[in-house]
Amino acid sequence: MSKSSIPVAQLQKDYQRLCRSLAQMGYISQGSVVDRSKLKSPRSGYQWTRKLKRKTITVALSESEFHALAQAIANERKLNQTIRQMEQLSRRILFINRSQANRHKPLRQKVLGLI
């Protein structure tokens, strides 16, 4: 079955599944964390880095903070991916079975951001 022939009901079901996955997400945070002991020139400790008003902010972390922030950053990346998927599904649902008779050119998947 091609992407254009997937029934609207299935697309809506996929959208609802993504909505439920958002409800299960834990804490979120931007930035990145580094275990400094694993660098080429090893050092001790952990750090979290993020951008704030075009400035880089670096914070030293304990091991437990490092692990908690690493999970929060992974959750934030998954959140962004899920939102992108929801946006694509939304556009597919909104434009499926809509009259394109008034259009000079039909809408292509690339124009809708589906590919």
PyMOL commands that set and color helices and strands:
alter all, ss='L'
color gray80, all
select helices_A, chain A and resi 3-5+8-23+36-38+63-95
alter helices_A, ss='H'
color red, helices_A
select strands_A, chain A and resi 32-35+46-52+55-61
alter strands_A, ss='S'
color yellow, strands_A
deselect
rebuild
show_as cartoon
